[in-house]
Amino acid sequence: MEASGLIKRKVYAEVPPRVEYSLTETGLSLKPVLDSMVIWGNKYRDKQKSQN
């Protein structure tokens, strides 16, 4: 995802090593898509629960 420009990776020269990841502007643009997937997944899960 870093190579695709979706996330930024920051490495700190510490012991123990520490790395932080954050979303780029492009990564943030995926939020509406991911939010829609969460809504769909929750509805699907609830439907499956009610059928069992």
PQR file with spaces between the fields and no chain letter, atoms N, CA, C, O and H, PARSE charges and radii, in Angstrom:
ATOM       1  N    MET     1       0.825   -1.183    0.000 -0.4000 1.5000
ATOM       2  CA   MET     1       0.000    0.000    0.000 -0.0000 2.0000
ATOM       3  C    MET     1       0.875    1.254    0.000  0.5500 1.7000
ATOM       4  O    MET     1       0.486    2.294   -0.532 -0.5500 1.4000
ATOM       5  N    GLU     2       2.036    1.145    0.591 -0.4000 1.5000
ATOM       6  CA   GLU     2       2.945    2.291    0.577 -0.0000 2.0000
ATOM       7  C    GLU     2       3.402    2.583   -0.855  0.5500 1.7000
ATOM       8  O    GLU     2       3.434    3.742   -1.271 -0.5500 1.4000
ATOM       9  H    GLU     2       2.351    0.300    1.024  0.4000 1.0000
ATOM      10  N    ALA     3       3.750    1.553   -1.598 -0.4000 1.5000
ATOM      11  CA   ALA     3       4.197    1.726   -2.985 -0.0000 2.0000
ATOM      12  C    ALA     3       3.084    2.290   -3.865  0.5500 1.7000
ATOM      13  O    ALA     3       3.357    2.945   -4.871 -0.5500 1.4000
ATOM      14  H    ALA     3       3.725    0.613   -1.261  0.4000 1.0000
ATOM      15  N    SER     4       1.843    2.039   -3.492 -0.4000 1.5000
ATOM      16  CA   SER     4       0.702    2.551   -4.252 -0.0000 2.0000
ATOM      17  C    SER     4       0.320    3.965   -3.833  0.5500 1.7000
ATOM      18  O    SER     4      -0.570    4.567   -4.433 -0.5500 1.4000
ATOM      19  H    SER     4       1.621    1.507   -2.675  0.4000 1.0000
ATOM      20  N    GLY     5       0.974    4.497   -2.819 -0.4000 1.5000
ATOM      21  CA   GLY     5       0.704    5.851   -2.383 -0.0000 2.0000
ATOM      22  C    GLY     5      -0.504    5.994   -1.477  0.5500 1.7000
ATOM      23  O    GLY     5      -1.047    7.090   -1.334 -0.5500 1.4000
ATOM      24  H    GLY     5       1.697    4.008   -2.331  0.4000 1.0000
ATOM      25  N    LEU     6      -0.936    4.883   -0.857 -0.4000 1.5000
ATOM      26  CA   LEU     6      -2.096    4.933    0.028 -0.0000 2.0000
ATOM      27  C    LEU     6      -1.725    5.227    1.471  0.5500 1.7000
ATOM      28  O    LEU     6      -2.511    5.817    2.213 -0.5500 1.4000
ATOM      29  H    LEU     6      -0.496    3.993   -0.973  0.4000 1.0000
ATOM      30  N    ILE     7      -0.523    4.813    1.870 -0.4000 1.5000
ATOM      31  CA   ILE     7      -0.070    5.048    3.241 -0.0000 2.0000
ATOM      32  C    ILE     7       1.341    5.630    3.236  0.5500 1.7000
ATOM      33  O    ILE     7       2.107    5.449    2.290 -0.5500 1.4000
ATOM      34  H    ILE     7       0.115    4.333    1.267  0.4000 1.0000
ATOM      35  N    LYS     8       1.658    6.332    4.318 -0.4000 1.5000
ATOM      36  CA   LYS     8       3.012    6.835    4.559 -0.0000 2.0000
ATOM      37  C    LYS     8       3.602    6.031    5.703  0.5500 1.7000
ATOM      38  O    LYS     8       2.899    5.664    6.645 -0.5500 1.4000
ATOM      39  H    LYS     8       1.036    6.479    5.087  0.4000 1.0000
ATOM      40  N    ARG     9       4.878    5.766    5.616 -0.4000 1.5000
ATOM      41  CA   ARG     9       5.573    5.006    6.653 -0.0000 2.0000
ATOM      42  C    ARG     9       6.708    5.871    7.187  0.5500 1.7000
ATOM      43  O    ARG     9       7.540    6.359    6.423 -0.5500 1.4000
ATOM      44  H    ARG     9       5.448    6.065    4.852  0.4000 1.0000
ATOM      45  N    LYS    10       6.735    6.056    8.501 -0.4000 1.5000
ATOM      46  CA   LYS    10       7.793    6.834    9.131 -0.0000 2.0000
ATOM      47  C    LYS    10       8.525    5.938   10.119  0.5500 1.7000
ATOM      48  O    LYS    10       7.926    5.393   11.046 -0.5500 1.4000
ATOM      49  H    LYS    10       6.059    5.660    9.122  0.4000 1.0000
ATOM      50  N    VAL    11       9.828    5.795    9.908 -0.4000 1.5000
ATOM      51  CA   VAL    11      10.664    4.946   10.755 -0.0000 2.0000
ATOM      52  C    VAL    11      11.452    5.839   11.706  0.5500 1.7000
ATOM      53  O    VAL    11      12.067    6.821   11.288 -0.5500 1.4000
ATOM      54  H    VAL    11      10.315    6.238    9.155  0.4000 1.0000
ATOM      55  N    TYR    12      11.426    5.487   12.987 -0.4000 1.5000
ATOM      56  CA   TYR    12      12.175    6.211   14.008 -0.0000 2.0000
ATOM      57  C    TYR    12      13.406    5.411   14.389  0.5500 1.7000
ATOM      58  O    TYR    12      13.327    4.204   14.620 -0.5500 1.4000
ATOM      59  H    TYR    12      10.926    4.689   13.326  0.4000 1.0000
ATOM      60  N    ALA    13      14.533    6.080   14.452 -0.4000 1.5000
ATOM      61  CA   ALA    13      15.793    5.424   14.828 -0.0000 2.0000
ATOM      62  C    ALA    13      15.851    5.322   16.348  0.5500 1.7000
ATOM      63  O    ALA    13      16.541    6.097   17.010 -0.5500 1.4000
ATOM      64  H    ALA    13      14.598    7.061   14.264  0.4000 1.0000
ATOM      65  N    GLU    14      15.125    4.362   16.883 -0.4000 1.5000
ATOM      66  CA   GLU    14      15.039    4.155   18.323 -0.0000 2.0000
ATOM      67  C    GLU    14      15.255    2.684   18.644  0.5500 1.7000
ATOM      68  O    GLU    14      15.189    1.815   17.775 -0.5500 1.4000
ATOM      69  H    GLU    14      14.565    3.732   16.345  0.4000 1.0000
ATOM      70  N    VAL    15      15.511    2.443   19.891 -0.4000 1.5000
ATOM      71  CA   VAL    15      15.580    1.066   20.388 -0.0000 2.0000
ATOM      72  C    VAL    15      14.554    0.955   21.494  0.5500 1.7000
ATOM      73  O    VAL    15      14.663    1.677   22.485 -0.5500 1.4000
ATOM      74  H    VAL    15      15.565    3.149   20.597  0.4000 1.0000
ATOM      75  N    PRO    16      13.568    0.092   21.376 -0.5600 1.5000
ATOM      76  CA   PRO    16      13.276   -0.756   20.221  0.2800 2.0000
ATOM      77  C    PRO    16      12.791    0.078   19.031  0.5500 1.7000
ATOM      78  O    PRO    16      12.296    1.192   19.200 -0.5500 1.4000
ATOM      79  N    PRO    17      12.942   -0.482   17.824 -0.5600 1.5000
ATOM      80  CA   PRO    17      12.523    0.234   16.622  0.2800 2.0000
ATOM      81  C    PRO    17      11.032    0.564   16.664  0.5500 1.7000
ATOM      82  O    PRO    17      10.225   -0.185   17.216 -0.5500 1.4000
ATOM      83  N    ARG    18      10.691    1.700   16.067 -0.4000 1.5000
ATOM      84  CA   ARG    18       9.291    2.106   16.033 -0.0000 2.0000
ATOM      85  C    ARG    18       8.974    2.603   14.626  0.5500 1.7000
ATOM      86  O    ARG    18       9.764    3.316   14.008 -0.5500 1.4000
ATOM      87  H    ARG    18      11.346    2.308   15.618  0.4000 1.0000
ATOM      88  N    VAL    19       7.803    2.212   14.138 -0.4000 1.5000
ATOM      89  CA   VAL    19       7.341    2.634   12.819 -0.0000 2.0000
ATOM      90  C    VAL    19       5.910    3.130   12.969  0.5500 1.7000
ATOM      91  O    VAL    19       5.097    2.505   13.649 -0.5500 1.4000
ATOM      92  H    VAL    19       7.161    1.633   14.640  0.4000 1.0000
ATOM      93  N    GLU    20       5.611    4.243   12.338 -0.4000 1.5000
ATOM      94  CA   GLU    20       4.243    4.764   12.336 -0.0000 2.0000
ATOM      95  C    GLU    20       3.737    4.788   10.902  0.5500 1.7000
ATOM      96  O    GLU    20       4.468    5.123    9.970 -0.5500 1.4000
ATOM      97  H    GLU    20       6.272    4.751   11.786  0.4000 1.0000
ATOM      98  N    TYR    21       2.482    4.430   10.748 -0.4000 1.5000
ATOM      99  CA   TYR    21       1.837    4.466    9.442 -0.0000 2.0000
ATOM     100  C    TYR    21       0.693    5.462    9.495  0.5500 1.7000
ATOM     101  O    TYR    21       0.009    5.582   10.512 -0.5500 1.4000
ATOM     102  H    TYR    21       1.887    4.158   11.505  0.4000 1.0000
ATOM     103  N    SER    22       0.488    6.176    8.396 -0.4000 1.5000
ATOM     104  CA   SER    22      -0.641    7.091    8.294 -0.0000 2.0000
ATOM     105  C    SER    22      -1.144    7.089    6.858  0.5500 1.7000
ATOM     106  O    SER    22      -0.425    6.718    5.930 -0.5500 1.4000
ATOM     107  H    SER    22       1.044    6.079    7.570  0.4000 1.0000
ATOM     108  N    LEU    23      -2.379    7.506    6.697 -0.4000 1.5000
ATOM     109  CA   LEU    23      -2.972    7.555    5.371 -0.0000 2.0000
ATOM     110  C    LEU    23      -2.524    8.812    4.633  0.5500 1.7000
ATOM     111  O    LEU    23      -2.388    9.881    5.228 -0.5500 1.4000
ATOM     112  H    LEU    23      -2.963    7.807    7.451  0.4000 1.0000
ATOM     113  N    THR    24      -2.299    8.672    3.345 -0.4000 1.5000
ATOM     114  CA   THR    24      -2.042    9.823    2.496 -0.0000 2.0000
ATOM     115  C    THR    24      -3.389   10.420    2.082  0.5500 1.7000
ATOM     116  O    THR    24      -4.441    9.884    2.429 -0.5500 1.4000
ATOM     117  H    THR    24      -2.409    7.803    2.861  0.4000 1.0000
ATOM     118  N    GLU    25      -3.353   11.510    1.353 -0.4000 1.5000
ATOM     119  CA   GLU    25      -4.590   12.101    0.851 -0.0000 2.0000
ATOM     120  C    GLU    25      -5.324   11.094   -0.045  0.5500 1.7000
ATOM     121  O    GLU    25      -6.551   10.999   -0.007 -0.5500 1.4000
ATOM     122  H    GLU    25      -2.498   11.945    1.072  0.4000 1.0000
ATOM     123  N    THR    26      -4.570   10.355   -0.838 -0.4000 1.5000
ATOM     124  CA   THR    26      -5.176    9.331   -1.688 -0.0000 2.0000
ATOM     125  C    THR    26      -5.799    8.229   -0.840  0.5500 1.7000
ATOM     126  O    THR    26      -6.901    7.765   -1.133 -0.5500 1.4000
ATOM     127  H    THR    26      -3.573   10.432   -0.868  0.4000 1.0000
ATOM     128  N    GLY    27      -5.101    7.812    0.203 -0.4000 1.5000
ATOM     129  CA   GLY    27      -5.645    6.798    1.104 -0.0000 2.0000
ATOM     130  C    GLY    27      -6.919    7.271    1.778  0.5500 1.7000
ATOM     131  O    GLY    27      -7.878    6.510    1.908 -0.5500 1.4000
ATOM     132  H    GLY    27      -4.206    8.189    0.441  0.4000 1.0000
ATOM     133  N    LEU    28      -6.932    8.522    2.204 -0.4000 1.5000
ATOM     134  CA   LEU    28      -8.128    9.080    2.838 -0.0000 2.0000
ATOM     135  C    LEU    28      -9.310    9.135    1.876  0.5500 1.7000
ATOM     136  O    LEU    28     -10.463    9.068    2.301 -0.5500 1.4000
ATOM     137  H    LEU    28      -6.153    9.140    2.098  0.4000 1.0000
ATOM     138  N    SER    29      -9.025    9.257    0.584 -0.4000 1.5000
ATOM     139  CA   SER    29     -10.110    9.319   -0.392 -0.0000 2.0000
ATOM     140  C    SER    29     -10.867    8.000   -0.492  0.5500 1.7000
ATOM     141  O    SER    29     -11.962    7.962   -1.052 -0.5500 1.4000
ATOM     142  H    SER    29      -8.088    9.311    0.239  0.4000 1.0000
ATOM     143  N    LEU    30     -10.305    6.921    0.039 -0.4000 1.5000
ATOM     144  CA   LEU    30     -10.974    5.614    0.044 -0.0000 2.0000
ATOM     145  C    LEU    30     -11.959    5.462    1.202  0.5500 1.7000
ATOM     146  O    LEU    30     -12.715    4.491    1.240 -0.5500 1.4000
ATOM     147  H    LEU    30      -9.415    6.951    0.494  0.4000 1.0000
ATOM     148  N    LYS    31     -11.963    6.396    2.137 -0.4000 1.5000
ATOM     149  CA   LYS    31     -12.819    6.273    3.322 -0.0000 2.0000
ATOM     150  C    LYS    31     -14.290    6.053    2.972  0.5500 1.7000
ATOM     151  O    LYS    31     -14.902    5.162    3.562 -0.5500 1.4000
ATOM     152  H    LYS    31     -11.349    7.185    2.106  0.4000 1.0000
ATOM     153  N    PRO    32     -14.896    6.802    2.056 -0.5600 1.5000
ATOM     154  CA   PRO    32     -16.305    6.544    1.733  0.2800 2.0000
ATOM     155  C    PRO    32     -16.551    5.121    1.220  0.5500 1.7000
ATOM     156  O    PRO    32     -17.579    4.515    1.522 -0.5500 1.4000
ATOM     157  N    VAL    33     -15.612    4.603    0.453 -0.4000 1.5000
ATOM     158  CA   VAL    33     -15.744    3.235   -0.063 -0.0000 2.0000
ATOM     159  C    VAL    33     -15.682    2.236    1.086  0.5500 1.7000
ATOM     160  O    VAL    33     -16.500    1.318    1.162 -0.5500 1.4000
ATOM     161  H    VAL    33     -14.777    5.095    0.208  0.4000 1.0000
ATOM     162  N    LEU    34     -14.712    2.415    1.979 -0.4000 1.5000
ATOM     163  CA   LEU    34     -14.571    1.509    3.117 -0.0000 2.0000
ATOM     164  C    LEU    34     -15.756    1.609    4.068  0.5500 1.7000
ATOM     165  O    LEU    34     -16.211    0.597    4.601 -0.5500 1.4000
ATOM     166  H    LEU    34     -14.049    3.160    1.917  0.4000 1.0000
ATOM     167  N    ASP    35     -16.260    2.824    4.285 -0.4000 1.5000
ATOM     168  CA   ASP    35     -17.443    2.998    5.130 -0.0000 2.0000
ATOM     169  C    ASP    35     -18.638    2.245    4.547  0.5500 1.7000
ATOM     170  O    ASP    35     -19.397    1.614    5.283 -0.5500 1.4000
ATOM     171  H    ASP    35     -15.891    3.646    3.852  0.4000 1.0000
ATOM     172  N    SER    36     -18.803    2.311    3.230 -0.4000 1.5000
ATOM     173  CA   SER    36     -19.897    1.581    2.569 -0.0000 2.0000
ATOM     174  C    SER    36     -19.731    0.076    2.740  0.5500 1.7000
ATOM     175  O    SER    36     -20.712   -0.643    2.933 -0.5500 1.4000
ATOM     176  H    SER    36     -18.187    2.823    2.632  0.4000 1.0000
ATOM     177  N    MET    37     -18.496   -0.398    2.670 -0.4000 1.5000
ATOM     178  CA   MET    37     -18.247   -1.830    2.850 -0.0000 2.0000
ATOM     179  C    MET    37     -18.579   -2.268    4.275  0.5500 1.7000
ATOM     180  O    MET    37     -19.103   -3.363    4.481 -0.5500 1.4000
ATOM     181  H    MET    37     -17.699    0.186    2.513  0.4000 1.0000
ATOM     182  N    VAL    38     -18.280   -1.423    5.257 -0.4000 1.5000
ATOM     183  CA   VAL    38     -18.609   -1.743    6.652 -0.0000 2.0000
ATOM     184  C    VAL    38     -20.123   -1.847    6.819  0.5500 1.7000
ATOM     185  O    VAL    38     -20.623   -2.781    7.447 -0.5500 1.4000
ATOM     186  H    VAL    38     -17.854   -0.533    5.090  0.4000 1.0000
ATOM     187  N    ILE    39     -20.844   -0.889    6.257 -0.4000 1.5000
ATOM     188  CA   ILE    39     -22.318   -0.914    6.347 -0.0000 2.0000
ATOM     189  C    ILE    39     -22.852   -2.183    5.711  0.5500 1.7000
ATOM     190  O    ILE    39     -23.695   -2.863    6.296 -0.5500 1.4000
ATOM     191  H    ILE    39     -20.439   -0.130    5.747  0.4000 1.0000
ATOM     192  N    TRP    40     -22.367   -2.513    4.510 -0.4000 1.5000
ATOM     193  CA   TRP    40     -22.817   -3.726    3.833 -0.0000 2.0000
ATOM     194  C    TRP    40     -22.485   -4.963    4.678  0.5500 1.7000
ATOM     195  O    TRP    40     -23.330   -5.840    4.854 -0.5500 1.4000
ATOM     196  H    TRP    40     -21.682   -1.961    4.034  0.4000 1.0000
ATOM     197  N    GLY    41     -21.264   -5.030    5.193 -0.4000 1.5000
ATOM     198  CA   GLY    41     -20.846   -6.183    5.986 -0.0000 2.0000
ATOM     199  C    GLY    41     -21.694   -6.367    7.236  0.5500 1.7000
ATOM     200  O    GLY    41     -22.047   -7.492    7.589 -0.5500 1.4000
ATOM     201  H    GLY    41     -20.577   -4.317    5.050  0.4000 1.0000
ATOM     202  N    ASN    42     -22.018   -5.276    7.901 -0.4000 1.5000
ATOM     203  CA   ASN    42     -22.858   -5.365    9.099 -0.0000 2.0000
ATOM     204  C    ASN    42     -24.251   -5.862    8.752  0.5500 1.7000
ATOM     205  O    ASN    42     -24.809   -6.687    9.476 -0.5500 1.4000
ATOM     206  H    ASN    42     -21.732   -4.362    7.614  0.4000 1.0000
ATOM     207  N    LYS    43     -24.826   -5.373    7.649 -0.4000 1.5000
ATOM     208  CA   LYS    43     -26.146   -5.835    7.231 -0.0000 2.0000
ATOM     209  C    LYS    43     -26.118   -7.310    6.865  0.5500 1.7000
ATOM     210  O    LYS    43     -27.029   -8.060    7.216 -0.5500 1.4000
ATOM     211  H    LYS    43     -24.373   -4.703    7.061  0.4000 1.0000
ATOM     212  N    TYR    44     -25.061   -7.730    6.151 -0.4000 1.5000
ATOM     213  CA   TYR    44     -24.923   -9.129    5.757 -0.0000 2.0000
ATOM     214  C    TYR    44     -24.787  -10.019    6.993  0.5500 1.7000
ATOM     215  O    TYR    44     -25.412  -11.076    7.077 -0.5500 1.4000
ATOM     216  H    TYR    44     -24.321   -7.121    5.866  0.4000 1.0000
ATOM     217  N    ARG    45     -23.968   -9.583    7.946 -0.4000 1.5000
ATOM     218  CA   ARG    45     -23.778  -10.341    9.185 -0.0000 2.0000
ATOM     219  C    ARG    45     -25.092  -10.483    9.943  0.5500 1.7000
ATOM     220  O    ARG    45     -25.438  -11.567   10.411 -0.5500 1.4000
ATOM     221  H    ARG    45     -23.460   -8.724    7.878  0.4000 1.0000
ATOM     222  N    ASP    46     -25.813   -9.383   10.056 -0.4000 1.5000
ATOM     223  CA   ASP    46     -27.100   -9.422   10.773 -0.0000 2.0000
ATOM     224  C    ASP    46     -28.086  -10.325   10.065  0.5500 1.7000
ATOM     225  O    ASP    46     -28.851  -11.039   10.713 -0.5500 1.4000
ATOM     226  H    ASP    46     -25.532   -8.502    9.676  0.4000 1.0000
ATOM     227  N    LYS    47     -28.079  -10.302    8.731 -0.4000 1.5000
ATOM     228  CA   LYS    47     -28.976  -11.174    7.972 -0.0000 2.0000
ATOM     229  C    LYS    47     -28.629  -12.646    8.215  0.5500 1.7000
ATOM     230  O    LYS    47     -29.520  -13.481    8.371 -0.5500 1.4000
ATOM     231  H    LYS    47     -27.458   -9.722    8.205  0.4000 1.0000
ATOM     232  N    GLN    48     -27.343  -12.951    8.245 -0.4000 1.5000
ATOM     233  CA   GLN    48     -26.894  -14.322    8.487 -0.0000 2.0000
ATOM     234  C    GLN    48     -27.285  -14.780    9.892  0.5500 1.7000
ATOM     235  O    GLN    48     -27.702  -15.923   10.079 -0.5500 1.4000
ATOM     236  H    GLN    48     -26.620  -12.272    8.118  0.4000 1.0000
ATOM     237  N    LYS    49     -27.152  -13.896   10.873 -0.4000 1.5000
ATOM     238  CA   LYS    49     -27.519  -14.238   12.242 -0.0000 2.0000
ATOM     239  C    LYS    49     -29.010  -14.541   12.356  0.5500 1.7000
ATOM     240  O    LYS    49     -29.409  -15.473   13.055 -0.5500 1.4000
ATOM     241  H    LYS    49     -26.813  -12.968   10.721  0.4000 1.0000
ATOM     242  N    SER    50     -29.830  -13.749   11.663 -0.4000 1.5000
ATOM     243  CA   SER    50     -31.281  -13.933   11.765 -0.0000 2.0000
ATOM     244  C    SER    50     -31.742  -15.198   11.054  0.5500 1.7000
ATOM     245  O    SER    50     -32.821  -15.711   11.350 -0.5500 1.4000
ATOM     246  H    SER    50     -29.506  -12.992   11.095  0.4000 1.0000
ATOM     247  N    GLN    51     -30.942  -15.711   10.121 -0.4000 1.5000
ATOM     248  CA   GLN    51     -31.307  -16.940    9.405 -0.0000 2.0000
ATOM     249  C    GLN    51     -30.911  -18.189   10.182  0.5500 1.7000
ATOM     250  O    GLN    51     -31.365  -19.287    9.858 -0.5500 1.4000
ATOM     251  H    GLN    51     -30.065  -15.295    9.881  0.4000 1.0000
ATOM     252  N    ASN    52     -30.083  -18.039   11.189 -0.4000 1.5000
ATOM     253  CA   ASN    52     -29.615  -19.224   11.955 -0.0000 2.0000
ATOM     254  C    ASN    52     -30.394  -19.415   13.199  0.5500 1.7000
ATOM     255  O    ASN    52     -30.135  -20.353   13.952 -0.5500 1.4000
ATOM     256  H    ASN    52     -29.714  -17.148   11.452  0.4000 1.0000
